[in-house]
C-alpha cells in the first residue's frame, strides 16, 4: 500500500490531532471489529475529555473547519483502507505456508537465497513464511545485483567514503548492501503469537525510529533511502492489534515509511518494487 497523496505533507499539528482523537476515543467501534470513523460530535467529545479547545475543529459546534473536515476525511480513508484493503490480505499460518510452497515451486530459489526458520519451538517451529517469500521474490527480480537479506550490522551512509550517518538499529534487509543502500525494510510476521504483546508493539515504534532517521537524512543530506514495512498474521494484527494497524497507516502518511506491504500483497507488489530498486541502483552506479 502506497500513501494517499491527499494526506501527505500534513502539519505536525494535524498528526497531533489524529493521535489525540484516536487515543481518546479508541480505534475501533465498540463491540465490532471495524475501524472507527470519528465524526464531529465524537471529535468534540475527545477534545473536551482532554480539556482542550475545539475551535480548530468547529466554529459553532455543528460545522467543520477546514482542519476538522480534513481530519474526518482522513479517519474515513484510514478505516476504509484497513477494513476493505488490508484485512482481506492478512494471512494465517496455513495460508502463508501454502503461499510459501507455491512461490518456492514457481521461482525455484537458489541456495544463495536464505529461507530461514522462525524463532518458535516445538510444533510451531516452521519456516518464516513471509520472510522466505520476500527473499525469493527479491532474488528472482534483483538480476545481477546482490542483496543483504539479513544484515548483522548497522546501516551506514557515506559521502566521499566517509560516514555521514549510521542508523541506530539493524534492519531486516537492505538492497543492494547495508552500506549506502537503495532501500531497507522491516518484516513483522507473527503467525503463532496468541496475544498482541509489548514485543510486537515495540516493533512498530522501532520502525518509526528508522523512518525518522531516514527522514532527517533526506532533509539534511539530500540522500533518500526507500523504507518499507512488511507485515502479516491475521490474528495478531487484526484480532488483537487493529490500533497498531492504524498507527502504521498514520506513519505511512507522515512520510516515515515509503510503502507498507500487508500479507499476500507482497506477491503482487514486491516484484515491481524490486525492479525499481534495480533501476535506482543502476543509475547510481552510472553516476560514480
C-alpha positions as CSV (number, residue, x, y, z in Angstrom):
1,X,0.0,0.0,0.0
2,X,1.3,3.4,-1.0
3,X,0.2,6.5,0.8
4,X,-2.8,8.6,-0.4
5,X,-1.3,11.8,-1.7
6,X,-4.2,13.8,-0.3
7,X,-3.0,13.2,3.2
8,X,0.8,13.5,2.7
9,X,2.7,16.6,3.8
10,X,0.2,17.4,6.6
11,X,1.5,19.5,9.5
12,X,2.7,18.1,12.8
13,X,-0.5,19.7,14.3
14,X,-2.6,17.6,12.0
15,X,-1.0,14.4,13.2
16,X,-1.2,15.5,16.8
17,X,-4.9,15.7,16.4
18,X,-5.1,12.4,14.7
19,X,-3.3,10.7,17.6
20,X,-5.1,12.6,20.4
21,X,-8.5,11.9,19.0
22,X,-7.8,8.2,18.2
23,X,-6.2,7.5,21.5
24,X,-9.0,9.2,23.5
25,X,-11.9,7.6,21.6
26,X,-10.3,4.3,20.7
27,X,-9.5,3.0,17.3
28,X,-12.4,0.5,16.7
29,X,-16.1,0.6,17.1
30,X,-17.2,-0.8,20.4
31,X,-18.2,-4.5,20.2
32,X,-17.2,-4.6,16.5
33,X,-14.1,-5.5,14.6
34,X,-14.1,-2.5,12.3
35,X,-12.1,0.7,12.4
36,X,-13.8,3.7,13.9
37,X,-14.6,6.9,11.9
38,X,-15.0,9.7,14.4
39,X,-17.5,12.4,13.3
40,X,-17.6,16.0,14.5
41,X,-19.5,15.1,17.7
42,X,-17.0,12.5,18.7
43,X,-14.1,14.7,17.9
44,X,-15.5,17.4,20.1
45,X,-16.1,14.8,22.8
46,X,-12.4,13.8,22.6
47,X,-11.2,17.4,22.9
48,X,-13.4,18.2,25.9
49,X,-12.4,15.0,27.6
50,X,-8.8,16.2,27.4
51,X,-9.8,19.7,28.4
52,X,-8.7,21.1,25.0
53,X,-10.1,23.8,22.8
54,X,-12.5,22.8,19.9
55,X,-12.2,26.0,17.9
56,X,-9.8,24.4,15.4
57,X,-12.3,21.7,14.6
58,X,-15.6,23.7,14.5
59,X,-16.6,27.3,14.6
60,X,-20.0,26.6,16.1
61,X,-20.2,23.0,17.3
62,X,-22.2,22.0,14.1
63,X,-19.9,22.7,11.1
64,X,-16.4,21.6,10.4
65,X,-13.4,24.0,10.0
66,X,-11.1,23.1,7.1
67,X,-8.9,21.2,9.5
68,X,-11.9,19.4,11.1
69,X,-13.1,18.3,7.6
70,X,-9.6,17.1,6.7
71,X,-9.4,15.1,9.9
72,X,-12.8,13.5,9.2
73,X,-11.8,12.7,5.6
74,X,-8.6,11.1,6.9
75,X,-10.3,9.0,9.5
76,X,-12.8,7.8,6.9
77,X,-10.0,6.9,4.5
78,X,-8.0,5.1,7.1
79,X,-10.9,3.0,8.2
80,X,-11.8,2.1,4.6
81,X,-8.3,1.2,3.7
82,X,-8.0,-1.1,6.7
83,X,-11.4,-2.6,6.6
84,X,-11.6,-3.2,2.9
85,X,-8.0,-3.4,1.6
86,X,-5.7,-4.6,4.4
87,X,-8.0,-7.1,6.3
88,X,-8.6,-9.5,3.3
89,X,-4.8,-9.6,2.6
90,X,-3.7,-10.7,6.0
91,X,-3.0,-14.4,6.2
92,X,-2.9,-17.0,8.9
93,X,-0.2,-19.6,9.2
94,X,-1.9,-22.1,7.0
95,X,-2.4,-19.6,4.2
96,X,1.1,-18.3,4.5
97,X,2.5,-21.8,4.3
98,X,0.6,-22.6,1.1
99,X,1.7,-19.4,-0.5
100,X,5.3,-20.0,0.5
101,X,5.1,-23.5,-1.1
102,X,3.6,-22.1,-4.3
103,X,6.1,-19.3,-4.6
104,X,9.0,-21.7,-3.9
105,X,7.8,-24.1,-6.6
106,X,7.3,-21.3,-9.1
107,X,10.6,-19.4,-8.5
108,X,12.9,-22.2,-7.7
109,X,15.2,-20.2,-5.4
110,X,19.0,-20.8,-5.5
111,X,21.0,-22.0,-2.4
112,X,22.1,-18.4,-2.0
113,X,18.6,-17.3,-1.2
114,X,18.0,-17.6,2.6
115,X,14.9,-19.5,3.7
116,X,15.1,-19.0,7.4
117,X,13.1,-20.7,10.2
118,X,11.0,-18.8,12.6
119,X,12.0,-18.4,16.2
120,X,9.3,-20.6,17.6
121,X,9.8,-24.0,19.3
122,X,8.1,-27.4,19.1
123,X,5.1,-27.7,16.9
124,X,5.2,-24.0,16.0
125,X,8.7,-24.4,14.6
126,X,8.5,-23.7,10.8
127,X,9.8,-21.6,8.0
128,X,9.5,-17.9,8.5
129,X,7.0,-17.9,5.6
130,X,6.7,-14.2,4.9
131,X,10.5,-13.6,5.1
132,X,11.1,-16.5,2.8
133,X,8.5,-15.2,0.3
134,X,10.1,-11.8,0.4
135,X,13.6,-13.2,-0.1
136,X,12.6,-15.4,-3.0
137,X,10.8,-12.6,-4.8
138,X,13.8,-10.3,-4.3
139,X,16.2,-12.9,-5.7
140,X,14.0,-13.5,-8.7
141,X,13.9,-9.8,-9.6
142,X,17.2,-8.4,-8.5
143,X,19.0,-9.5,-11.7
144,X,22.8,-9.1,-11.3
145,X,22.6,-7.1,-8.0
146,X,23.4,-8.6,-4.7
147,X,21.2,-8.2,-1.6
148,X,21.8,-8.3,2.1
149,X,18.9,-10.4,3.2
150,X,19.8,-10.5,6.9
151,X,22.2,-7.7,7.9
152,X,24.1,-8.2,11.1
153,X,25.4,-4.7,11.1
154,X,24.0,-1.1,11.3
155,X,23.2,0.7,8.1
156,X,26.0,3.2,7.2
157,X,25.5,6.1,4.8
158,X,28.6,7.8,3.4
159,X,29.8,10.7,1.3
160,X,33.3,10.6,-0.3
161,X,33.9,7.3,1.6
162,X,33.3,9.0,4.9
163,X,30.3,8.1,7.2
164,X,27.7,10.8,7.5
165,X,25.1,8.7,9.2
166,X,24.8,5.4,10.9
167,X,21.3,4.3,11.8
168,X,20.5,3.3,15.4
169,X,19.0,-0.1,14.6
170,X,19.8,-3.1,12.5
171,X,17.2,-3.5,9.7
172,X,15.8,-6.8,8.4
173,X,17.1,-6.3,4.9
174,X,19.0,-3.9,2.6
175,X,19.4,-3.6,-1.1
176,X,22.0,-4.0,-2.5
177,X,24.1,-3.6,0.6
178,X,23.9,-2.3,4.2
179,X,26.4,0.4,3.2
180,X,24.7,3.1,1.2
181,X,21.5,1.0,0.4
182,X,18.9,2.0,-2.1
183,X,16.3,0.5,0.2
184,X,15.8,-1.1,3.6
185,X,12.9,-3.0,5.1
186,X,11.5,-4.5,8.2
187,X,9.4,-7.7,8.3
188,X,6.9,-8.3,11.1
189,X,5.3,-11.8,10.8
190,X,3.6,-13.2,13.9
191,X,1.7,-16.3,12.8
192,X,1.9,-18.1,16.1
193,X,1.6,-15.2,18.5
194,X,-1.5,-15.6,20.8
195,X,-1.6,-12.0,22.1
196,X,-0.5,-8.6,21.0
197,X,2.4,-8.2,23.4
198,X,4.9,-5.4,24.0
199,X,7.4,-7.1,21.6
200,X,5.0,-6.6,18.7
201,X,4.2,-3.0,19.7
202,X,7.9,-2.2,20.1
203,X,8.5,-3.4,16.5
204,X,6.2,-0.6,15.3
205,X,8.0,2.0,17.4
206,X,11.4,0.8,16.1
207,X,10.1,1.2,12.5
208,X,9.1,4.8,13.4
209,X,12.6,5.5,14.7
210,X,14.1,4.2,11.5
211,X,11.7,6.4,9.5
212,X,12.6,9.5,11.5
213,X,16.3,8.9,11.0
214,X,15.9,8.4,7.2
215,X,13.6,11.5,7.0
216,X,16.3,13.5,8.7
217,X,18.9,12.1,6.3
218,X,16.9,13.1,3.3
219,X,16.2,16.6,4.7
220,X,19.8,17.5,5.8
221,X,22.0,15.4,3.4
222,X,19.8,15.1,0.3
223,X,20.1,11.3,0.4
224,X,17.0,9.2,0.0
225,X,16.8,5.6,1.1
226,X,13.5,3.9,0.5
227,X,11.9,2.4,3.6
228,X,9.4,-0.4,3.6
229,X,7.4,-2.2,6.3
230,X,6.1,-5.7,5.5
231,X,3.7,-7.3,8.0
232,X,1.4,-10.3,8.3
233,X,-0.6,-12.6,10.6
234,X,-4.4,-12.1,10.7
235,X,-4.9,-12.9,14.3
236,X,-2.1,-10.8,15.7
237,X,-2.7,-7.7,13.6
238,X,-6.5,-7.7,13.1
239,X,-7.9,-9.6,16.0
240,X,-5.5,-8.1,18.6
241,X,-3.7,-5.2,17.0
242,X,-6.0,-3.1,14.9
243,X,-5.0,0.1,16.8
244,X,-1.4,-0.6,15.6
245,X,-2.5,-1.0,12.1
246,X,-4.0,2.5,12.4
247,X,-0.6,3.7,13.7
248,X,1.1,2.1,10.6
249,X,-1.3,3.9,8.2
250,X,-0.5,7.1,10.1
251,X,3.2,6.6,9.8
252,X,2.9,5.9,6.1
253,X,1.2,9.2,5.6
254,X,3.6,11.0,7.9
255,X,6.3,10.1,5.4
256,X,8.1,7.8,7.8
257,X,7.5,4.7,5.6
258,X,7.5,4.7,1.7
259,X,5.2,1.8,1.4
260,X,3.7,-0.9,3.6
261,X,3.0,-4.4,2.2
262,X,0.3,-6.4,4.0
263,X,0.3,-10.2,3.8
264,X,-0.3,-11.6,0.4
265,X,0.2,-8.1,-1.1
266,X,3.9,-8.9,-1.3
267,X,3.2,-11.2,-4.3
268,X,1.5,-8.5,-6.3
269,X,3.7,-5.5,-5.4
270,X,7.1,-6.6,-4.5
271,X,8.3,-7.7,-8.0
272,X,7.8,-4.2,-9.4
273,X,9.2,-2.6,-6.3
274,X,12.4,-4.6,-6.7
275,X,12.6,-3.7,-10.4
276,X,12.5,-0.1,-9.3
277,X,15.4,-0.7,-6.8
278,X,17.4,-2.2,-9.7
279,X,16.8,0.9,-11.8
280,X,17.9,3.2,-8.9
281,X,21.0,1.1,-8.2
282,X,22.0,1.1,-11.9
283,X,21.5,4.9,-12.1
284,X,23.6,5.4,-9.0
285,X,26.4,3.2,-10.4
286,X,26.5,5.2,-13.6
287,X,27.0,8.4,-11.6
288,X,30.1,7.1,-10.0
